[in-house]
Amino acid sequence: MLGSKTDAEDAVQEAWLRLARQDTAAIESLPGWLTTVIGRICIDMLRSREARRESLYDHLVPEFEVRDDRDGGPEHEAVRAESVGLALLVILDTLRPRERLAFVLHDMFALSFDAIAEILDTSPDAAKMLASRARRKVQNSRRPTQGRRPERAAVDAFLAAARDGDFAGLLRVLDPDVTWRTYTARGVIIRRGADAVAGKALQGSHVRGTTSPVLVGGEPGVVARDLNGKTLAVMVCIVVDDRIVDMVSVTDPDRLAAFDITD
């Protein structure tokens, strides 16, 4: 629901604090009570996030899980398949809080619309409509199941074009409406549009060092290091139809220190 382990833990703690103030003997169904309370807490937290205009990434960084993405056989592919997809979290973040709750509880946890309606204080038909609306948004945004190789190829093509100073090559692999969010020591820098992203990529092409392919939150990315092996940046890309539509990179040393990255 929240896309953040820290926020999820806060929500669970708040639910238990509320339970401690209740007369549990008066609660007809403890699982139902907890589901209702935690669902409403999540909605409040999502609404608060909207009011502060916070991005999903502000909550996930540095919670991204970074894994090596070199070919490791069937076991490696199984781990990748089971990774929590950052792309799905990005899509969920486009849903309104009530839509998100109805979709997650019904489609992911098989909760009945009667139960969801009680949490949302609405009718079962209205809850069903919210879930249906959310499902259409998710299905329209999902990528075809083509495996990870085309996604990795798009990221590799971006890096190669940047290294070669190939502006046209960068534009071919970037979605026209791509967004690049960079977390620096001075704050968050956001670039929108293929021209702006390509221009910035070319500016960094002179930096000497190495890059290693990784999975970041289940999506293809890279770790950049200097010639001494010190981590300079972590970047993750979301690829749709062979084009990069969303990028997040972290260069802030304090945030980088929180990642579990093996040099």
Backbone as CSV, one residue per row, in Angstrom:
resi,resn,N_x,N_y,N_z,CA_x,CA_y,CA_z,C_x,C_y,C_z
1,MET,0.819,-1.217,0.000,0.000,0.000,0.000,0.850,1.262,0.000
2,LEU,1.955,1.257,0.752,2.715,2.484,0.974,4.014,2.554,0.186
3,GLY,4.501,1.423,-0.304,5.723,1.444,-1.097,6.973,1.726,-0.301
4,SER,6.906,1.631,1.011,8.049,1.947,1.856,8.011,1.085,3.105
5,LYS,9.096,0.385,3.379,9.144,-0.450,4.583,9.025,0.396,5.840
6,THR,9.678,1.550,5.839,9.638,2.419,7.019,8.216,2.898,7.300
7,ASP,7.525,3.357,6.239,6.144,3.806,6.417,5.235,2.655,6.822
8,ALA,5.485,1.467,6.260,4.675,0.297,6.611,4.832,-0.040,8.088
9,GLU,6.065,0.017,8.583,6.296,-0.264,10.004,5.599,0.776,10.881
10,ASP,5.628,2.036,10.454,4.941,3.090,11.213,3.437,2.830,11.258
11,ALA,2.881,2.396,10.113,1.440,2.128,10.055,1.059,0.974,10.972
12,VAL,1.860,-0.083,10.962,1.574,-1.230,11.820,1.673,-0.836,13.294
13,GLN,2.701,-0.060,13.624,2.850,0.374,15.016,1.656,1.212,15.471
14,GLU,1.191,2.115,14.603,0.035,2.939,14.943,-1.202,2.066,15.148
15,ALA,-1.357,1.022,14.315,-2.510,0.126,14.465,-2.470,-0.591,15.814
16,TRP,-1.303,-1.051,16.215,-1.189,-1.748,17.499,-1.429,-0.797,18.669
17,LEU,-0.978,0.458,18.535,-1.237,1.441,19.591,-2.742,1.680,19.741
18,ARG,-3.449,1.752,18.618,-4.902,1.935,18.685,-5.570,0.717,19.300
19,LEU,-5.059,-0.470,18.962,-5.631,-1.693,19.529,-5.447,-1.719,21.040
20,ALA,-4.291,-1.232,21.510,-4.012,-1.238,22.950,-4.995,-0.369,23.730
21,ARG,-5.607,0.604,23.021,-6.560,1.495,23.688,-7.998,0.985,23.585
22,GLN,-8.176,-0.164,22.927,-9.513,-0.710,22.714,-9.840,-1.800,23.734
23,ASP,-11.124,-2.000,23.942,-11.595,-3.152,24.709,-11.716,-4.313,23.728
24,THR,-10.716,-5.182,23.703,-10.679,-6.246,22.689,-11.860,-7.199,22.811
25,ALA,-12.459,-7.287,24.001,-13.613,-8.168,24.174,-14.805,-7.682,23.364
26,ALA,-14.801,-6.391,23.033,-15.917,-5.825,22.269,-15.688,-5.917,20.767
27,ILE,-14.522,-6.411,20.362,-14.212,-6.523,18.934,-14.694,-7.879,18.432
28,GLU,-15.607,-7.867,17.489,-16.197,-9.112,16.991,-15.182,-9.944,16.216
29,SER,-14.386,-9.293,15.380,-13.387,-10.000,14.577,-12.090,-9.213,14.626
30,LEU,-11.100,-9.748,15.327,-9.829,-9.033,15.456,-9.127,-8.858,14.106
31,PRO,-9.029,-9.906,13.258,-8.405,-9.692,11.943,-9.130,-8.626,11.118
32,GLY,-10.472,-8.661,11.159,-11.236,-7.662,10.420,-11.011,-6.255,10.960
33,TRP,-10.956,-6.143,12.289,-10.729,-4.838,12.920,-9.362,-4.288,12.514
34,LEU,-8.335,-5.136,12.585,-6.973,-4.699,12.243,-6.863,-4.321,10.769
35,THR,-7.505,-5.104,9.893,-7.474,-4.798,8.463,-8.120,-3.446,8.192
36,THR,-9.255,-3.202,8.853,-9.954,-1.933,8.670,-9.106,-0.764,9.158
37,VAL,-8.553,-0.906,10.354,-7.766,0.182,10.939,-6.517,0.461,10.110
38,ILE,-5.799,-0.585,9.731,-4.554,-0.344,9.004,-4.837,0.186,7.605
39,GLY,-5.964,-0.231,7.016,-6.335,0.314,5.716,-6.601,1.805,5.787
40,ARG,-7.297,2.236,6.828,-7.597,3.654,6.982,-6.343,4.456,7.330
41,ILE,-5.435,3.859,8.097,-4.167,4.535,8.402,-3.375,4.751,7.115
42,CYS,-3.353,3.722,6.251,-2.626,3.841,4.976,-3.216,4.947,4.102
43,ILE,-4.535,5.026,4.048,-5.178,6.083,3.261,-4.780,7.453,3.796
44,ASP,-4.781,7.612,5.129,-4.389,8.892,5.722,-2.947,9.242,5.370
45,MET,-2.057,8.239,5.398,-0.651,8.496,5.100,-0.455,8.863,3.631
46,LEU,-1.200,8.199,2.739,-1.098,8.512,1.318,-1.639,9.909,1.020
47,ARG,-2.727,10.276,1.681,-3.288,11.612,1.488,-2.326,12.680,2.000
48,SER,-1.673,12.387,3.113,-0.700,13.331,3.653,0.475,13.487,2.695
49,ARG,0.878,12.379,2.074,1.970,12.426,1.095,1.569,13.271,-0.112
50,GLU,0.320,13.108,-0.552,-0.175,13.906,-1.680,-0.179,15.393,-1.337
51,ALA,-0.623,15.714,-0.121,-0.715,17.114,0.291,0.661,17.768,0.321
52,ARG,1.689,16.980,0.651,3.048,17.525,0.698,3.757,17.393,-0.643
53,ARG,3.024,16.865,-1.654,3.562,16.678,-3.002,4.853,15.860,-2.992
54,GLU,4.885,14.843,-2.170,6.075,14.005,-2.089,6.025,12.904,-3.142
55,SER,7.187,12.570,-3.645,7.305,11.499,-4.628,7.456,10.164,-3.924
56,LEU,7.042,9.120,-4.615,7.266,7.764,-4.124,8.735,7.547,-3.827
57,TYR,9.609,8.080,-4.667,11.043,7.841,-4.516,11.578,8.430,-3.223
58,ASP,10.962,9.521,-2.758,11.411,10.113,-1.512,11.268,9.122,-0.354
59,HIS,10.354,8.180,-0.506,10.130,7.193,0.547,10.947,5.922,0.303
60,LEU,11.237,5.617,-0.948,11.976,4.391,-1.244,13.488,4.559,-1.127
61,VAL,14.003,5.753,-1.388,15.442,5.972,-1.302,15.792,6.214,0.169
62,PRO,16.735,5.493,0.801,17.560,4.466,0.172,17.094,3.042,0.473
63,GLU,15.793,2.767,0.397,15.287,1.425,0.661,15.423,0.498,-0.547
64,PHE,15.904,1.043,-1.685,16.099,0.203,-2.854,17.004,-0.975,-2.509
65,GLU,16.616,-2.147,-2.967,17.467,-3.324,-2.822,18.331,-3.442,-4.072
66,VAL,19.646,-3.465,-3.885,20.588,-3.495,-5.012,21.185,-4.887,-5.111
67,ARG,20.990,-5.529,-6.271,21.517,-6.873,-6.510,22.344,-6.885,-7.784
68,ASP,23.326,-7.756,-7.822,24.112,-7.932,-9.038,23.208,-8.439,-10.156
69,ASP,23.406,-7.936,-11.371,22.533,-8.317,-12.491,23.287,-9.040,-13.591
70,ARG,24.433,-9.610,-13.265,25.120,-10.424,-14.266,24.495,-11.797,-14.324
71,ASP,24.595,-12.427,-15.454,23.919,-13.702,-15.682,24.353,-14.726,-14.652
72,GLY,23.402,-15.252,-13.898,23.733,-16.222,-12.864,22.942,-17.507,-12.974
73,GLY,22.330,-17.760,-14.121,21.624,-19.010,-14.313,20.210,-18.974,-13.773
74,PRO,19.546,-20.158,-13.703,18.140,-20.242,-13.309,17.858,-19.666,-11.919
75,GLU,18.768,-19.905,-10.968,18.539,-19.402,-9.615,18.506,-17.875,-9.610
76,HIS,19.419,-17.274,-10.375,19.472,-15.815,-10.477,18.180,-15.280,-11.094
77,GLU,17.698,-15.963,-12.136,16.463,-15.523,-12.784,15.275,-15.644,-11.827
78,ALA,15.272,-16.673,-10.986,14.185,-16.854,-10.029,14.171,-15.718,-9.010
79,VAL,15.361,-15.307,-8.564,15.441,-14.190,-7.615,14.914,-12.920,-8.257
80,ARG,15.269,-12.702,-9.518,14.805,-11.501,-10.217,13.294,-11.528,-10.384
81,ALA,12.751,-12.693,-10.683,11.300,-12.794,-10.890,10.535,-12.497,-9.618
82,GLU,11.137,-12.807,-8.457,10.457,-12.620,-7.190,10.709,-11.249,-6.575
83,SER,11.555,-10.428,-7.223,11.854,-9.111,-6.675,10.597,-8.243,-6.662
84,VAL,10.501,-7.409,-5.631,9.392,-6.458,-5.583,9.612,-5.447,-6.685
85,GLY,8.722,-5.403,-7.656,8.936,-4.568,-8.830,8.759,-3.092,-8.528
86,LEU,9.820,-2.343,-8.720,9.739,-0.900,-8.554,8.752,-0.311,-9.551
87,ALA,8.690,-0.886,-10.751,7.779,-0.361,-11.769,6.328,-0.423,-11.294
88,LEU,5.954,-1.527,-10.628,4.576,-1.638,-10.126,4.318,-0.583,-9.060
89,LEU,5.301,-0.329,-8.204,5.121,0.698,-7.177,4.959,2.075,-7.804
90,VAL,5.686,2.321,-8.887,5.550,3.602,-9.578,4.135,3.748,-10.139
91,ILE,3.608,2.649,-10.711,2.248,2.684,-11.250,1.233,2.894,-10.131
92,LEU,1.397,2.175,-9.021,0.470,2.322,-7.901,0.472,3.747,-7.368
93,ASP,1.615,4.410,-7.481,1.708,5.768,-6.955,0.901,6.763,-7.783
94,THR,0.464,6.350,-8.975,-0.379,7.227,-9.788,-1.856,7.115,-9.407
95,LEU,-2.199,6.121,-8.584,-3.586,5.917,-8.183,-3.934,6.818,-7.004
96,ARG,-5.191,7.192,-6.924,-5.674,7.911,-5.756,-5.721,6.945,-4.571
97,PRO,-5.606,7.446,-3.335,-5.538,6.557,-2.171,-6.665,5.525,-2.093
98,ARG,-7.918,5.932,-2.345,-9.037,4.994,-2.247,-8.977,3.953,-3.356
99,GLU,-8.583,4.367,-4.560,-8.406,3.419,-5.660,-7.322,2.405,-5.310
100,ARG,-6.238,2.913,-4.769,-5.098,2.059,-4.446,-5.482,1.010,-3.410
101,LEU,-6.213,1.440,-2.372,-6.595,0.493,-1.337,-7.543,-0.568,-1.884
102,ALA,-8.540,-0.148,-2.669,-9.494,-1.108,-3.223,-8.788,-2.115,-4.128
103,PHE,-7.860,-1.628,-4.959,-7.138,-2.523,-5.874,-6.241,-3.494,-5.116
104,VAL,-5.453,-2.970,-4.184,-4.505,-3.819,-3.458,-5.237,-4.872,-2.634
105,LEU,-6.270,-4.464,-1.890,-6.953,-5.421,-1.025,-7.723,-6.473,-1.813
106,HIS,-8.305,-6.086,-2.960,-9.071,-7.070,-3.728,-8.181,-7.912,-4.628
107,ASP,-7.358,-7.260,-5.448,-6.591,-7.996,-6.459,-5.372,-8.707,-5.887
108,MET,-4.821,-8.198,-4.784,-3.608,-8.810,-4.231,-3.875,-9.639,-2.988
109,PHE,-4.946,-9.284,-2.245,-5.238,-10.008,-1.014,-6.600,-10.690,-1.019
110,ALA,-7.317,-10.594,-2.155,-8.586,-11.303,-2.341,-9.620,-10.964,-1.275
111,LEU,-9.603,-9.741,-0.775,-10.614,-9.309,0.186,-11.910,-9.006,-0.566
112,SER,-13.026,-9.307,0.041,-14.317,-9.088,-0.608,-14.620,-7.602,-0.694
113,PHE,-15.458,-7.233,-1.670,-15.837,-5.829,-1.808,-16.698,-5.365,-0.638
114,ASP,-17.404,-6.289,0.009,-18.161,-5.926,1.206,-17.212,-5.448,2.303
115,ALA,-16.109,-6.181,2.487,-15.134,-5.803,3.514,-14.422,-4.505,3.145
116,ILE,-14.073,-4.365,1.859,-13.396,-3.151,1.402,-14.311,-1.943,1.554
117,ALA,-15.596,-2.144,1.258,-16.566,-1.051,1.383,-16.647,-0.552,2.824
118,GLU,-16.558,-1.472,3.788,-16.615,-1.064,5.192,-15.401,-0.221,5.562
119,ILE,-14.227,-0.608,5.045,-13.010,0.164,5.326,-13.118,1.560,4.729
120,LEU,-13.660,1.641,3.513,-13.753,2.924,2.819,-15.000,3.709,3.182
121,ASP,-15.851,3.113,3.989,-17.119,3.739,4.374,-17.933,4.111,3.129
122,THR,-18.119,3.121,2.277,-18.867,3.322,1.044,-19.649,2.049,0.742
123,SER,-20.278,1.978,-0.415,-21.048,0.788,-0.783,-20.149,-0.224,-1.493
124,PRO,-20.517,-1.516,-1.491,-19.732,-2.524,-2.221,-19.619,-2.193,-3.708
125,ASP,-20.684,-1.663,-4.306,-20.623,-1.305,-5.729,-19.599,-0.196,-5.973
126,ALA,-19.556,0.788,-5.073,-18.583,1.877,-5.216,-17.164,1.351,-5.035
127,ALA,-16.972,0.432,-4.087,-15.650,-0.162,-3.880,-15.217,-0.950,-5.117
128,LYS,-16.165,-1.665,-5.702,-15.870,-2.429,-6.920,-15.482,-1.497,-8.062
129,MET,-16.150,-0.363,-8.154,-15.848,0.604,-9.205,-14.448,1.202,-9.012
130,LEU,-14.079,1.490,-7.767,-12.745,2.017,-7.482,-11.667,1.020,-7.886
131,ALA,-11.864,-0.260,-7.530,-10.888,-1.295,-7.874,-10.792,-1.469,-9.387
132,SER,-11.935,-1.422,-10.068,-11.958,-1.582,-11.518,-11.220,-0.439,-12.203
133,ARG,-11.442,0.786,-11.722,-10.769,1.950,-12.292,-9.255,1.834,-12.103
134,ALA,-8.845,1.404,-10.916,-7.416,1.240,-10.638,-6.816,0.141,-11.502
135,ARG,-7.572,-0.957,-11.669,-7.078,-2.083,-12.466,-6.822,-1.667,-13.911
136,ARG,-7.710,-0.847,-14.461,-7.519,-0.376,-15.847,-6.246,0.467,-15.957
137,LYS,-6.006,1.317,-14.971,-4.801,2.150,-14.998,-3.545,1.285,-14.933
138,VAL,-3.579,0.271,-14.070,-2.418,-0.610,-13.924,-2.189,-1.406,-15.197
139,GLN,-3.264,-1.964,-15.760,-3.125,-2.779,-16.969,-2.648,-1.941,-18.154
140,ASN,-3.107,-0.707,-18.251,-2.682,0.162,-19.348,-1.226,0.577,-19.224
141,SER,-0.699,0.535,-17.993,0.675,0.981,-17.770,1.670,-0.162,-17.781
142,ARG,1.185,-1.384,-17.633,2.112,-2.515,-17.516,2.790,-2.815,-18.837
143,ARG,4.002,-3.269,-18.712,4.791,-3.628,-19.876,4.465,-5.043,-20.331
144,PRO,4.648,-5.357,-21.616,4.479,-6.734,-22.060,5.493,-7.637,-21.386
145,THR,5.073,-8.887,-21.132,5.968,-9.823,-20.450,7.005,-10.332,-21.430
146,GLN,8.078,-9.551,-21.581,9.113,-9.896,-22.556,10.428,-10.257,-21.887
147,GLY,10.418,-10.363,-20.548,11.647,-10.699,-19.859,12.500,-9.466,-19.617
148,ARG,13.642,-9.707,-18.975,14.498,-8.603,-18.557,15.513,-8.186,-19.609
149,ARG,15.811,-9.032,-20.566,16.906,-8.716,-21.494,16.665,-7.435,-22.298
150,PRO,15.477,-7.221,-22.873,15.263,-5.962,-23.600,15.389,-4.738,-22.694
151,GLU,14.987,-4.856,-21.440,15.113,-3.740,-20.514,16.584,-3.441,-20.240
152,ARG,17.372,-4.493,-19.998,18.801,-4.307,-19.774,19.464,-3.749,-21.018
153,ALA,19.023,-4.206,-22.199,19.601,-3.719,-23.455,19.371,-2.220,-23.613
154,ALA,18.193,-1.738,-23.195,17.898,-0.310,-23.304,18.811,0.500,-22.393
155,VAL,19.041,0.002,-21.178,19.926,0.705,-20.246,21.356,0.690,-20.769
156,ASP,21.801,-0.455,-21.283,23.153,-0.543,-21.851,23.321,0.396,-23.040
157,ALA,22.278,0.503,-23.852,22.340,1.408,-25.008,22.433,2.860,-24.557
158,PHE,21.733,3.197,-23.485,21.804,4.558,-22.929,23.221,4.866,-22.469
159,LEU,23.828,3.930,-21.735,25.183,4.140,-21.229,26.192,4.250,-22.370
160,ALA,26.036,3.400,-23.385,26.964,3.427,-24.519,26.854,4.742,-25.282
161,ALA,25.622,5.199,-25.497,25.430,6.460,-26.218,25.998,7.632,-25.427
162,ALA,25.817,7.617,-24.117,26.363,8.688,-23.281,27.885,8.675,-23.325
163,ARG,28.465,7.496,-23.251,29.927,7.364,-23.278,30.500,7.826,-24.608
164,ASP,29.781,7.560,-25.709,30.262,7.917,-27.044,29.890,9.340,-27.448
165,GLY,29.150,10.049,-26.582,28.721,11.396,-26.952,27.695,11.403,-28.065
166,ASP,26.891,10.361,-28.142,25.922,10.186,-29.230,24.558,10.719,-28.786
167,PHE,24.294,11.993,-29.043,23.046,12.617,-28.610,21.844,11.960,-29.288
168,ALA,21.957,11.699,-30.585,20.856,11.067,-31.314,20.585,9.664,-30.771
169,GLY,21.648,8.950,-30.417,21.486,7.615,-29.853,20.768,7.647,-28.516
170,LEU,21.049,8.691,-27.728,20.351,8.848,-26.455,18.863,9.093,-26.676
171,LEU,18.544,9.928,-27.635,17.138,10.230,-27.912,16.382,8.990,-28.381
172,ARG,17.068,8.090,-29.074,16.396,6.879,-29.568,15.971,5.960,-28.436
173,VAL,16.707,5.977,-27.331,16.412,5.052,-26.242,15.612,5.710,-25.111
174,LEU,15.425,7.030,-25.188,14.680,7.748,-24.154,13.256,8.043,-24.612
175,ASP,12.297,7.831,-23.725,10.931,8.256,-24.000,10.893,9.788,-24.049
176,PRO,10.115,10.376,-24.941,10.069,11.846,-25.016,9.713,12.514,-23.697
177,ASP,8.924,11.831,-22.846,8.504,12.414,-21.575,9.262,11.839,-20.377
178,VAL,10.457,11.314,-20.616,11.244,10.702,-19.549,11.512,11.702,-18.418
179,THR,11.573,11.178,-17.199,11.918,11.979,-16.022,13.155,11.379,-15.370
180,TRP,14.106,12.240,-15.016,15.323,11.798,-14.326,15.404,12.547,-12.998
181,ARG,15.310,11.801,-11.912,15.346,12.378,-10.568,16.687,11.990,-9.934
182,THR,17.479,12.985,-9.537,18.800,12.740,-8.963,18.851,13.254,-7.531
183,TYR,19.211,12.358,-6.612,19.353,12.726,-5.208,20.817,13.071,-4.945
184,THR,21.109,14.352,-4.772,22.462,14.833,-4.531,22.591,15.267,-3.075
185,ALA,23.819,15.620,-2.684,24.047,16.106,-1.326,23.351,17.443,-1.095
186,ARG,23.028,18.151,-2.180,22.405,19.468,-2.064,20.884,19.410,-2.205
187,GLY,20.346,18.251,-2.504,18.907,18.119,-2.671,18.560,17.314,-3.907
188,VAL,17.281,17.322,-4.271,16.791,16.543,-5.405,16.733,17.426,-6.647
189,ILE,17.310,16.922,-7.739,17.267,17.617,-9.025,16.410,16.789,-9.976
190,ILE,15.420,17.425,-10.595,14.505,16.721,-11.492,14.642,17.286,-12.896
191,ARG,14.879,16.409,-13.862,14.944,16.797,-15.274,13.847,16.051,-16.023
192,ARG,13.146,16.772,-16.865,12.042,16.177,-17.612,12.235,16.408,-19.097
193,GLY,11.928,15.365,-19.877,12.046,15.455,-21.327,13.341,14.856,-21.829
194,ALA,13.274,14.235,-22.995,14.431,13.523,-23.547,15.609,14.453,-23.800
195,ASP,15.363,15.655,-24.299,16.461,16.575,-24.593,17.239,16.932,-23.326
196,ALA,16.511,17.253,-22.248,17.170,17.635,-20.999,17.951,16.473,-20.406
197,VAL,17.362,15.275,-20.432,18.034,14.099,-19.874,19.264,13.743,-20.702
198,ALA,19.131,13.764,-22.033,20.264,13.442,-22.902,21.395,14.449,-22.718
199,GLY,21.045,15.709,-22.602,22.061,16.733,-22.407,22.848,16.523,-21.131
200,LYS,22.160,16.196,-20.042,22.843,15.935,-18.782,23.699,14.686,-18.871
201,ALA,23.208,13.652,-19.557,23.981,12.420,-19.700,25.293,12.681,-20.424
202,LEU,25.265,13.548,-21.418,26.483,13.870,-22.156,27.468,14.651,-21.284
203,GLN,26.955,15.473,-20.383,27.831,16.240,-19.503,28.653,15.334,-18.595
204,GLY,28.077,14.198,-18.214,28.782,13.296,-17.314,29.619,12.253,-18.012
205,SER,29.673,12.301,-19.335,30.381,11.251,-20.087,31.888,11.297,-19.899
206,HIS,32.430,12.428,-19.405,33.882,12.556,-19.265,34.397,11.953,-17.959
207,VAL,33.490,11.598,-17.035,33.914,11.065,-15.744,34.527,9.687,-15.941
208,ARG,35.732,9.503,-15.424,36.422,8.216,-15.582,36.039,7.286,-14.442
209,GLY,35.819,6.031,-14.793,35.470,5.048,-13.787,34.874,3.817,-14.434
210,THR,34.147,3.041,-13.638,33.551,1.800,-14.125,32.073,1.761,-13.757
211,THR,31.319,0.958,-14.503,29.914,0.720,-14.176,29.658,-0.776,-14.106
212,SER,28.781,-1.179,-13.186,28.418,-2.584,-13.030,26.906,-2.713,-13.139
213,PRO,26.420,-3.714,-13.898,24.970,-3.900,-14.020,24.380,-4.441,-12.727
214,VAL,23.291,-3.826,-12.270,22.623,-4.276,-11.057,21.121,-4.238,-11.266
215,LEU,20.408,-4.893,-10.375,18.960,-4.747,-10.264,18.703,-3.859,-9.058
216,VAL,17.915,-2.836,-9.229,17.580,-1.924,-8.142,16.066,-1.966,-7.971
217,GLY,15.623,-2.546,-6.873,14.188,-2.714,-6.678,13.566,-3.559,-7.769
218,GLY,14.338,-4.503,-8.317,13.831,-5.389,-9.357,13.936,-4.841,-10.758
219,GLU,14.438,-3.606,-10.918,14.551,-2.983,-12.242,16.022,-2.813,-12.618
220,PRO,16.321,-2.767,-13.934,17.721,-2.664,-14.355,18.341,-1.327,-13.977
221,GLY,19.573,-1.379,-13.513,20.292,-0.167,-13.145,21.786,-0.399,-13.198
222,VAL,22.530,0.572,-12.679,23.987,0.465,-12.671,24.529,1.069,-11.380
223,VAL,25.687,0.577,-10.992,26.477,1.201,-9.939,27.721,1.764,-10.609
224,ALA,27.970,3.044,-10.401,29.150,3.702,-10.965,30.196,3.875,-9.872
225,ARG,31.447,3.549,-10.195,32.550,3.672,-9.244,33.713,4.424,-9.888
226,ASP,34.540,5.058,-9.051,35.737,5.695,-9.589,36.811,4.633,-9.792
227,LEU,37.980,5.051,-10.245,39.034,4.086,-10.581,39.595,3.385,-9.352
228,ASN,39.296,3.919,-8.149,39.740,3.284,-6.913,38.685,2.355,-6.322
229,GLY,37.554,2.234,-7.017,36.495,1.341,-6.553,35.483,1.978,-5.632
230,LYS,35.595,3.282,-5.394,34.631,3.962,-4.523,33.324,4.188,-5.276
231,THR,32.199,3.872,-4.618,30.895,4.052,-5.254,30.571,5.530,-5.393
232,LEU,30.270,5.938,-6.630,29.934,7.331,-6.918,28.438,7.542,-7.072
233,ALA,27.756,6.523,-7.603,26.330,6.701,-7.870,25.661,5.347,-8.059
234,VAL,24.355,5.332,-7.777,23.480,4.203,-8.106,22.354,4.760,-8.963
235,MET,22.067,4.092,-10.074,21.004,4.551,-10.957,20.082,3.391,-11.295
236,VAL,18.773,3.666,-11.391,17.797,2.664,-11.792,16.929,3.258,-12.894
237,CYS,16.552,2.413,-13.847,15.737,2.860,-14.979,14.500,1.977,-15.103
238,ILE,13.396,2.599,-15.463,12.181,1.852,-15.788,11.974,1.944,-17.289
239,VAL,11.872,0.792,-17.922,11.827,0.702,-19.381,10.462,0.191,-19.825
240,VAL,9.862,0.878,-20.777,8.581,0.468,-21.367,8.743,0.490,-22.878
241,ASP,8.429,-0.645,-23.527,8.536,-0.738,-24.990,9.906,-0.292,-25.486
242,ASP,10.962,-0.801,-24.827,12.357,-0.572,-25.232,12.815,0.870,-25.069
243,ARG,12.063,1.680,-24.336,12.485,3.059,-24.071,12.455,3.337,-22.571
244,ILE,13.413,4.130,-22.129,13.488,4.496,-20.721,12.477,5.603,-20.444
245,VAL,11.568,5.347,-19.511,10.517,6.321,-19.198,10.740,7.011,-17.856
246,ASP,11.567,6.408,-17.013,11.775,6.962,-15.677,13.160,6.563,-15.197
247,MET,13.882,7.506,-14.578,15.220,7.244,-14.070,15.356,7.871,-12.683
248,VAL,16.044,7.146,-11.812,16.370,7.680,-10.494,17.841,7.375,-10.234
249,SER,18.602,8.389,-9.831,19.996,8.165,-9.471,20.279,8.813,-8.128
250,VAL,21.232,8.240,-7.412,21.626,8.724,-6.094,23.125,8.984,-6.115
251,THR,23.517,10.220,-5.829,24.938,10.569,-5.713,25.278,11.093,-4.326
252,ASP,24.269,11.317,-3.503,24.473,11.817,-2.150,25.249,10.768,-1.339
253,PRO,26.447,11.093,-0.845,27.255,10.107,-0.097,26.530,9.508,1.097
254,ASP,25.743,10.323,1.811,25.030,9.802,2.978,23.994,8.759,2.568
255,ARG,23.283,9.024,1.478,22.301,8.052,0.999,22.993,6.811,0.446
256,LEU,24.100,7.004,-0.270,24.828,5.866,-0.814,25.335,4.948,0.292
257,ALA,25.737,5.560,1.427,26.264,4.769,2.534,25.201,3.835,3.109
258,ALA,23.930,4.166,2.898,22.847,3.338,3.434,22.556,2.124,2.555
259,PHE,23.055,2.141,1.314,22.860,0.989,0.436,23.761,-0.155,0.844
260,ASP,23.291,-1.371,0.600,24.113,-2.559,0.820,24.749,-2.931,-0.516
261,ILE,25.900,-2.325,-0.793,26.570,-2.523,-2.072,27.949,-3.118,-1.813
262,THR,28.240,-4.249,-2.433,29.543,-4.881,-2.287,30.497,-4.357,-3.341
263,ASP,31.606,-3.786,-2.911,32.595,-3.276,-3.860,33.337,-4.432,-4.524
